[in-house]
């Protein structure tokens, strides 16, 4: 009897909470509608123009990114190209790969999808065997490794599949989440909720970036100084 009473109390409390939330939303919508109703034609025209200007600016930004080679996953032929590419784009993901490493092909598949989705970031690949200087400078020892470069500086690395659930079957969403953690793409999901396929099986302690492990490096093609 007591358990039933408690359950009823909880149900009523929940109903009240839902009613309150619905009322708040309704009041907010009413206020917005009233505000629009009270706007004169000049104000509405001004609002329309502002919105059009914002859309135009976003379109121009997208065109600028596309002109710099964003929007597709590309291979660059040399280390020299790497320095040029990171200099002209704010956000760059570069995959250091080797032809004989099967896991690089897995990484390629996901990066091809993400390059099209996240036009704000440049996605590149570079053959590690043809870029020994860079690999030594960036201390890249595991293949595949993604170097995440922001404003010409390496902010973070995705080394192998450790941060991706420690499985070859990780999803594109998992890699997208990991890049979101590094703030190298515009991530719209919840960073505290990694989308691993099976939480229990692929549990990882990686939830936030460990600042101690991040190596920063400014790129300057004329200098070898870190």
KAKA-V852434 format. One record per backbone hydrogen bond with DSSP energy under -0.5 kcal/mol. NH is the residue of the N-H (numbers start at 0). CO is the residue of the C=O. E is the energy in kcal/mol with one decimal. If there is no record, write none. Layout:
# KAKA-V852434
[[NH | CO | E] [NH | CO | E]]
This chain:
# KAKA-V852434
[[4 | 0 | -2.3] [5 | 1 | -2.5] [6 | 2 | -2.4] [7 | 3 | -2.1] [8 | 4 | -2.3] [9 | 5 | -2.4] [10 | 6 | -2.3] [11 | 7 | -2.4] [12 | 8 | -2.6] [13 | 9 | -2.5] [14 | 10 | -2.5] [15 | 11 | -2.6] [16 | 12 | -2.2] [17 | 13 | -2.5] [18 | 14 | -2.7] [19 | 15 | -2.5] [20 | 16 | -2.4] [21 | 17 | -2.6] [22 | 18 | -2.2] [23 | 19 | -2.4] [24 | 20 | -2.4] [25 | 21 | -2.5] [26 | 22 | -2.7] [27 | 23 | -2.2] [28 | 24 | -2.5] [29 | 25 | -2.7] [30 | 26 | -2.3] [31 | 27 | -2.1] [32 | 28 | -2.7] [33 | 29 | -2.7] [34 | 30 | -2.2] [35 | 31 | -2.2] [36 | 32 | -2.6] [37 | 33 | -2.0] [38 | 34 | -0.6] [38 | 35 | -0.8] [43 | 39 | -2.1] [44 | 40 | -2.5] [45 | 41 | -2.2] [46 | 42 | -2.4] [47 | 43 | -2.4] [48 | 44 | -2.5] [49 | 45 | -2.3] [50 | 46 | -2.1] [51 | 47 | -2.4] [52 | 48 | -2.5] [53 | 49 | -2.2] [54 | 50 | -2.2] [55 | 51 | -2.5] [56 | 52 | -2.4] [57 | 53 | -2.2] [58 | 54 | -2.1] [59 | 55 | -2.4] [60 | 56 | -2.4] [61 | 57 | -2.1] [62 | 58 | -2.4] [63 | 59 | -2.2] [64 | 60 | -2.3] [65 | 61 | -2.5] [66 | 62 | -2.1] [67 | 63 | -0.9] [67 | 64 | -0.9] [68 | 65 | -1.6] [69 | 64 | -2.3] [70 | 120 | -0.7] [71 | 68 | -0.6] [73 | 71 | -0.7] [73 | 122 | -1.9] [75 | 124 | -2.6] [81 | 77 | -1.3] [82 | 78 | -1.7] [83 | 79 | -1.6] [84 | 80 | -2.9] [85 | 81 | -2.4] [86 | 82 | -1.2] [87 | 83 | -1.2] [88 | 84 | -0.7] [91 | 148 | -2.7] [92 | 121 | -3.2] [93 | 91 | -0.5] [93 | 146 | -2.6] [94 | 92 | -0.5] [94 | 123 | -2.7] [95 | 93 | -0.7] [95 | 144 | -3.0] [96 | 94 | -0.7] [96 | 125 | -1.9] [100 | 97 | -1.7] [101 | 99 | -0.7] [103 | 100 | -1.3] [104 | 100 | -0.6] [104 | 101 | -1.1] [105 | 101 | -1.2] [106 | 102 | -2.1] [107 | 103 | -2.4] [108 | 104 | -1.9] [109 | 105 | -1.5] [110 | 106 | -2.5] [111 | 107 | -2.3] [112 | 108 | -1.1] [113 | 109 | -2.3] [114 | 110 | -2.3] [115 | 111 | -1.0] [116 | 112 | -1.6] [117 | 113 | -3.1] [118 | 116 | -0.9] [120 | 117 | -1.6] [121 | 90 | -2.8] [122 | 71 | -0.5] [123 | 92 | -3.1] [123 | 121 | -0.5] [124 | 73 | -1.7] [125 | 94 | -2.8] [127 | 96 | -3.1] [129 | 126 | -1.4] [130 | 127 | -1.0] [134 | 130 | -2.4] [135 | 131 | -2.2] [136 | 132 | -2.5] [137 | 133 | -3.0] [138 | 135 | -0.6] [139 | 134 | -2.9] [140 | 138 | -0.7] [144 | 95 | -1.3] [145 | 157 | -2.5] [146 | 93 | -2.9] [146 | 144 | -0.5] [147 | 145 | -0.6] [147 | 155 | -2.7] [148 | 91 | -3.1] [148 | 146 | -0.7] [149 | 147 | -0.5] [149 | 152 | -2.8] [150 | 89 | -2.6] [152 | 149 | -1.8] [153 | 216 | -1.5] [154 | 147 | -2.8] [154 | 152 | -0.7] [155 | 147 | -1.3] [157 | 145 | -2.2] [158 | 156 | -0.7] [159 | 143 | -2.6] [159 | 157 | -0.7] [161 | 158 | -1.0] [163 | 160 | -1.6] [164 | 161 | -0.8] [165 | 160 | -1.9] [169 | 166 | -0.9] [174 | 170 | -1.5] [175 | 171 | -2.5] [176 | 172 | -2.4] [177 | 173 | -2.2] [178 | 174 | -2.4] [179 | 175 | -2.0] [180 | 176 | -2.1] [181 | 177 | -1.0] [182 | 179 | -1.4] [183 | 178 | -2.0] [184 | 178 | -0.6] [186 | 184 | -1.1] [190 | 188 | -0.7] [192 | 189 | -1.8] [195 | 193 | -1.5] [201 | 197 | -2.8] [202 | 199 | -0.7] [206 | 204 | -0.9] [210 | 208 | -1.0] [212 | 209 | -1.8] [213 | 210 | -1.0] [215 | 213 | -0.6] [217 | 225 | -0.7] [218 | 151 | -2.0] [222 | 219 | -1.9]]
